[in-house]
Amino acid sequence: MDRKRTSILISGRGSNMAALIAAAAEPVFPAEIALVISNDPEANGLKMAVQNGIPTRVIAQKDYSSREEHDAAIDAALREHGSELVCLAGYMRRLTAGFVEKWSGRMLNIHPALLPAFKGLDTHAAALAAGVRIHGCTVHFVTAEVDAGPIIAQAAVPVLAEDDDARLAARVLKAEHRLYPLALSLVASSRAVLRDGKVVHPGRNPG
Ligand code: GAR
């Protein structure tokens, strides 16, 4: 089986990264993890990647004089490792339009809300403030506009009366850990493809 070489960009804890690494440890999973890149040398996820035998790189913005140069260094590292797909997993830095364009249709992001609701940060507090009864997470292709790319997959969780930010976040995070491997497997096996700005499912019976 042709397993797609996939690299992961993180900035912190790395629990979604760990879920992707665990899924890709199965030989039948259609992606293998080639590299983990962090923009923060202190990111906890880096240690976890090393423990799993995954190559890691720290590419910190402070070492570059512009966003373009920073993203060019990330692009070079991705290519050195033969990356075919890129997963943003809690990567908390905005990417330049040029970089996003280069990886169009091949770069995924996970967002802790049911997009297009609750873009940006503090999504769980926003969901509680809005009083929604259903919340969740979204995996989408990355486009230049933040949190607005075509949606690959979503998972919903209930919002319970006794929820606070932390309880709701924990329930959504569990769903994220199931959803991201599923979405990556759809893209890596070409069962979800970006075409003309939309996600299509080649081979799926329209009936
Ligand atoms: C996750 O909840 C992810 O959805 C979110 O950051 C967290 C990272 O956790 N991403 C965003 O908010 C991106 N806009 P993790 O490092 O444990 O995977």
Residues whose N, C-alpha, C, O or C-beta is under 5 A from the ligand:
A	BS01	GAR	G12 R13 G14 S15 N16 M17 A89 G90 I110 H111 P112 G120
